[in-house]
Amino acid sequence: MLKVRVIPTLLWKNVGLVKGVAFNSWRRVGTVLPAITVYNTREVDELILVDITATQEQREPDYDSITDFSSNCFVPLTVGGGITDIKHVKGLLRSGADKVSINTAAYLNPGLITEISQAFGSQCVVGSIDVKKHADGSYECYSHNGTVPTGLGIVEWAQRLESLGVGEILLTSIDKDGTMEGYDIELIQLITKNVKVPVIASGGAGSYDDFVEAVQDGKAAAVAAASIFHFTEQTPRASKTYMAKHGIPVRNSNVRKC
């Protein structure tokens, strides 16, 4: 079994970090640079930073800010938000990002995924999928920060992203987001059983046991979380210790990126 990653998620809106519930009711929780500085000391494996308003505002990524953030970040950094063209990816990589996360643009221009993968390698592109569960138990993919239903089923779209060339999938339950009630294990299992690329579980983590369940039962390759680290005393370092005690191999995050 590959070593499991612990990945804090930073949602960036205007000049600060925010956290919401079900992609709504955004609450200011700080600013980006101090959060990155803290996470540098907390044995995280990677960071995911998403500009949640860039796509809706139809603007490209803020390269100057990413340069500032990445210069203070000593773990691999994935950046999402506002990416619609390969030139945006080039700009982000030049600014210090290690990977890019693509969500809405993949629905509008699926070929962009392949273009990025062929130019920079599949390990550079993360396919981000935001999902809602309907009353009949079916799952549907949503774009534009969880506001626009796509009509696509989750397995269909995950497999399409894999065939297009993503290196991994960031799978977020909109219903569970920010609730701290645990991941949607059924959703995670549905995807890990149907794709071969690593799946990052996101949305709902409220305890270390949730991490263990996502990996052992859901077969996630990594766990992403925000509220558990922003609003409780639980830390990435302690979560890795807890997972290791439950037989889950975790990474030694003391090695900084080159």
Rosetta blueprint (number, residue, H / E / L):
1 M L
2 L L
3 K L
4 V E
5 R E
6 V E
7 I E
8 P E
9 T E
10 L E
11 L E
12 W E
13 K E
14 N L
15 V L
16 G E
17 L E
18 V E
19 K E
20 G E
21 V E
22 A L
23 F L
24 N E
25 S E
26 W E
27 R E
28 R E
29 V E
30 G E
31 T L
32 V H
33 L H
34 P H
35 A H
36 I H
37 T H
38 V H
39 Y H
40 N H
41 T L
42 R L
43 E L
44 V L
45 D L
46 E L
47 L E
48 I E
49 L E
50 V E
51 D E
52 I L
53 T L
54 A L
55 T L
56 Q L
57 E L
58 Q L
59 R L
60 E L
61 P L
62 D L
63 Y H
64 D H
65 S H
66 I H
67 T H
68 D H
69 F H
70 S H
71 S H
72 N L
73 C L
74 F L
75 V L
76 P L
77 L E
78 T E
79 V E
80 G E
81 G L
82 G L
83 I L
84 T L
85 D L
86 I H
87 K H
88 H H
89 V H
90 K H
91 G H
92 L H
93 L H
94 R H
95 S L
96 G L
97 A L
98 D L
99 K E
100 V E
101 S E
102 I E
103 N L
104 T H
105 A H
106 A H
107 Y H
108 L H
109 N L
110 P L
111 G H
112 L H
113 I H
114 T H
115 E H
116 I H
117 S H
118 Q H
119 A H
120 F H
121 G L
122 S H
123 Q H
124 C H
125 V E
126 V E
127 G E
128 S E
129 I E
130 D E
131 V E
132 K E
133 K E
134 H L
135 A L
136 D L
137 G L
138 S L
139 Y E
140 E E
141 C E
142 Y E
143 S E
144 H L
145 N L
146 G L
147 T L
148 V E
149 P E
150 T E
151 G E
152 L E
153 G E
154 I H
155 V H
156 E H
157 W H
158 A H
159 Q H
160 R H
161 L H
162 E H
163 S H
164 L H
165 G L
166 V L
167 G L
168 E E
169 I E
170 L E
171 L E
172 T E
173 S E
174 I L
175 D L
176 K L
177 D L
178 G L
179 T L
180 M L
181 E L
182 G L
183 Y L
184 D L
185 I H
186 E H
187 L H
188 I H
189 Q H
190 L H
191 I H
192 T H
193 K L
194 N L
195 V L
196 K L
197 V L
198 P L
199 V E
200 I E
201 A E
202 S E
203 G L
204 G L
205 A L
206 G L
207 S L
208 Y H
209 D H
210 D H
211 F H
212 V H
213 E H
214 A H
215 V H
216 Q H
217 D L
218 G L
219 K L
220 A L
221 A L
222 A E
223 V E
224 A E
225 A E
226 A L
227 S H
228 I H
229 F H
230 H H
231 F L
232 T L
233 E L
234 Q L
235 T L
236 P H
237 R H
238 A H
239 S H
240 K H
241 T H
242 Y H
243 M H
244 A H
245 K H
246 H L
247 G L
248 I L
249 P L
250 V E
251 R L
252 N L
253 S L
254 N L
255 V L
256 R L
257 K L
258 C L
